[in-house]
Amino acid sequence: MPLFEINGYTPLGTHFNVAFGLQSSETAEAFIWMLRQLRELAIQLGIPVNREMHVVITDDDTAMKNALVEIFPDAQQQLCIWHIEKNVWKNVKEKWILLPEDEPATLRPSDDTSPAGTGTSPTGTGTSPAGTEQQRPSRNQLAMEALLHDWKEITRAETPDDYSSKWAEFCSQWEPEQPGMYHVPSLKVSL
């Protein structure tokens, strides 16, 4: 049985558990039932859920999105950044044009190229335990990680102007090396 988990986020960047439930399926009907229960509980507790629920973040599940439209029609739906980065990485790997290994890669310093800061890079070239030898990443792996780093910089833009500037920089940087790569995400994150 799928576990349905609802979390809340505060303006301070902290999160809290709101509700959990086991569902028989991940259909729109099951999500509608669960969201109705949540709404009814909020009403019983005097929580103004319709006014307070401004944004809902999901993994882009169609059934969930349809259920949210029915139960919380005024809530703005957004995609989870972890799922976006995972999808971007998948598409980069599928569409990447292999670079000759004897040319230098386009590199930028990066503290973490993993999706949503998980600590492991998508290519699997993370740190190795003490006493073990780590395989040196290829030029293609390094360049793909640099591209993902640049993508993350776009998603961290704090203003629409900053976003537009970083998007333009991303396109000018990666279009010559990887033609069409800036279309990989097939979406632009709206602020």
KATA-V802278 format. One record per helix or strand. SS is the DSSP state (alpha for helix, beta for strand). FROM is the first residue (numbers start at 0). LEN is the number of residues. If there is no record, write none. Layout:
ss:SS from:FROM len:LEN
ss:SS from:FROM len:LEN
//
This chain:
ss:beta from:1 len:8
ss:beta from:14 len:9
ss:alpha from:27 len:17
ss:alpha from:48 len:4
ss:beta from:54 len:4
ss:alpha from:61 len:10
ss:beta from:75 len:4
ss:alpha from:80 len:15
ss:alpha from:114 len:3
ss:alpha from:138 len:17
ss:alpha from:159 len:18
ss:alpha from:180 len:3
//
